Amino acid sequence: MSDTLETEIADARLEISADSISMSISELTSLYKEGTLQIRPEFQRLFRWSTEQKSRLVESIFLGIPLPSLFVSQSESGIWELVDGLQRVSTLLELQGVLQGDDGVERPPLKLAGTKFLPHLEGHCWSAAEGLEPLTDAQKLDIRLARLDLKVIKRSSDPKAKFDLFQRLNSFGTVLTAQEIRSAMIAGTESEALAWLTRLAQRESFQTCISLSERLVDEQYDLELVLRFLMLHNKTIVGRAGLADFPSRLDEWSISFASDYEALHPVLETVFTQTFDSLAENDGEDVLRKWDSAKGAFRGAFLNTSYEVVALGLGYHIANGTPHRTDYAEAARSLWELPILASRFSTGLATADRFVKTIALGRRLMADPVEELAPEDLA
């Protein structure tokens, strides 16, 4: 048994090959400016530290407090891609006025706030600016010469193992949402796949249909809904198989999709755009909300149940070229008149159990003519 464990340990270690490097902030900044160190534009949405948090990082450097290691992944071309440490590296670059936004334009230098041990840090910035006090040359040199520990994951490492590491690193701190971690994993496998998914999420017809709050968009829930649609709309559903522990299943599917992005995305894009363009043209702002029969109107916010029945059901028929309904509002109204919506979904089901019901129901309800509903659809 112990020999088997030793073999597993040895095999797993081969999947990830890494070097440890000590580097000054000045050297790291130079690598960023020359393009050797890259922060993907898609990751800019993840950079959301407050001014106070950024200032505490600067305070730590001045006080000589060691910072946690940074992880970078070496691409086939030799470029270093930041895997873990986005907040810290972005703060250091913003402090010096060299951080580029997702539009390629440099962001203004960071205006520091006072901290517990350095209250007079308040109002300082890297260089002279109106109403602000610049750091002294000696203080800037202290920052430039401060050293960071980098773990460089070599290009020979297995991509899936590499981003499993990223997921573990961020899961411990609960800094990022599950989708933000998933986005990083996708980008590390195929950067164009994440850029494409982001374009789908930002498509006007899709945004019209889902109408999410600003908080959910900030947390990339719109991107997760895109992935859910792509994974589930044409998936063979046999009980809970392949749906249990759904976040992990979605992680696995996303990495598999990114690995085969070039071959898969054209067909998926066609189904996605046809589905949401059609919904948006026909009561799209309403059909993914709940029908209130007493008020005679769709009310409230976006609902996953409606999404899984109406949007995924329509997507299934578009993908397979089978006849489907176009009276989407009527389909959505009839959905909320089913007894099962009052008796089961109102009290909540595990995600996998809900998918088993909603996806199958959607494929029957969105067919033209409507297929006979099964007993489980009614109670």
Buried (B, 14 or more C-beta within 10 A) or exposed (E): EEEEEEEEEEEEEEBBBBEEBEBBBBBBBBBBEEEEBBBBBBBBBBBBBEEEEBBBBBBBBBEEEEBEBBBBBBEEEEBBBBBBBBBBBBBBBBBBBBBBEEEEEEBEBBBBBBBEEBEEBEEBBBEEEEEBBBBEEEBBEBBBEBBBEBBBBEBEBEBBBBBBBBBEBBEEEEBBBBBBBBBBBBBBBBBEBBBBBBEBBEBEBBBBBBBBEEEBBBBBBBBBBBBBBBBBBBBEBEEBEBBBEBEEBBBBBBBBBBBEBEEBBEEBBEBBBBBBBBBBEEBBEBBBBBBEEEEEEBEEEBBBBBBBBBBBBBBBBBBEEEEBBEEBBEBBBBBBEBEBBEEBBEEEBEBBBBBBBBBBBBBBBBBEEEEEBEEEBEE
